Amino acid sequence: MLISLLCFDLSECPILPSSIAHGFVHASGSIEGDMYQSMCEPGYSLIGDDTLVCTDIGVWNGSFPTCLIGKLKELVFILAYKTYNV
């Protein structure tokens, strides 16, 4: 019986923070296919991607998020108001 083993290098992404202010992070590592999942404490809204995946080219498929106080709908209204009433 012939057994062949294939060896290949997995891409490594930059290490992301292990915590988020006013939120929680669950990370599986920083090698191709690994994920970071983030969520915010009650009363805070997640701005950015809730799940990031390390890609085969060694970069994350999004930006590390932030938790801001308030509901997302209210934050969008405030940002829109400030944009148009400068």
C-alpha positions as CSV (number, residue, x, y, z in Angstrom):
1,M,0.0,0.0,0.0
2,L,1.4,3.4,-1.0
3,I,0.7,6.3,1.3
4,S,1.7,9.7,0.3
5,L,1.7,12.8,2.5
6,L,1.3,16.2,1.2
7,C,2.9,19.0,3.1
8,F,2.1,22.7,2.6
9,D,2.4,25.9,4.6
10,L,-0.6,27.6,6.0
11,S,-0.7,31.4,5.9
12,E,-0.5,33.3,9.1
13,C,-2.4,36.5,9.8
14,P,-1.3,39.3,12.2
15,I,-2.3,38.6,15.8
16,L,-5.4,40.5,16.8
17,P,-6.2,41.8,20.3
18,S,-7.5,39.2,22.6
19,S,-10.2,41.5,24.1
20,I,-12.5,44.3,23.1
21,A,-13.5,47.2,25.4
22,H,-17.1,46.6,26.6
23,G,-17.3,43.2,24.7
24,F,-16.1,39.7,24.3
25,V,-13.8,38.0,21.9
26,H,-13.6,34.2,21.1
27,A,-10.5,33.5,19.0
28,S,-9.2,30.2,17.6
29,G,-5.8,31.5,16.5
30,S,-4.2,33.3,13.6
31,I,-3.5,30.6,11.0
32,E,-5.4,30.4,7.7
33,G,-9.0,29.4,8.4
34,D,-8.9,30.5,12.1
35,M,-11.7,32.9,13.3
36,Y,-12.2,35.7,15.7
37,Q,-15.8,36.2,16.8
38,S,-16.8,39.4,18.8
39,M,-19.9,40.6,20.6
40,C,-20.7,43.5,22.8
41,E,-22.0,43.8,26.3
42,P,-25.7,44.7,26.7
43,G,-26.3,48.4,25.9
44,Y,-23.4,48.5,23.4
45,S,-23.4,48.1,19.7
46,L,-20.8,46.4,17.6
47,I,-19.4,48.6,14.9
48,G,-17.5,46.5,12.3
49,D,-17.4,42.8,11.5
50,D,-18.6,40.3,14.2
51,T,-16.6,37.4,12.6
52,L,-13.2,37.7,11.1
53,V,-11.5,34.8,9.2
54,C,-7.8,34.5,8.4
55,T,-7.5,34.1,4.6
56,D,-5.1,32.1,2.5
57,I,-3.1,35.2,1.7
58,G,-2.3,36.0,5.4
59,V,-4.8,38.8,6.0
60,W,-8.0,39.0,7.9
61,N,-11.2,39.4,5.8
62,G,-12.3,42.5,7.7
63,S,-11.4,45.0,10.4
64,F,-11.4,44.4,14.1
65,P,-14.6,45.9,15.5
66,T,-15.4,48.4,18.3
67,C,-18.2,48.4,20.9
68,L,-19.9,51.8,21.3
69,I,-22.5,52.7,23.9
70,G,-26.0,52.9,22.5
71,K,-28.2,51.1,20.0
72,L,-26.9,50.9,16.4
73,K,-30.0,52.6,15.1
74,E,-29.4,55.6,17.4
75,L,-25.7,55.7,16.4
76,V,-26.5,55.8,12.7
77,F,-28.9,58.6,13.3
78,I,-26.3,60.6,15.2
79,L,-23.6,60.0,12.6
80,A,-26.0,61.0,9.8
81,Y,-27.1,64.2,11.6
82,K,-23.5,65.2,12.2
83,T,-22.5,64.5,8.6
84,Y,-25.3,66.7,7.1
85,N,-25.3,69.5,9.8
86,V,-21.6,70.4,9.9
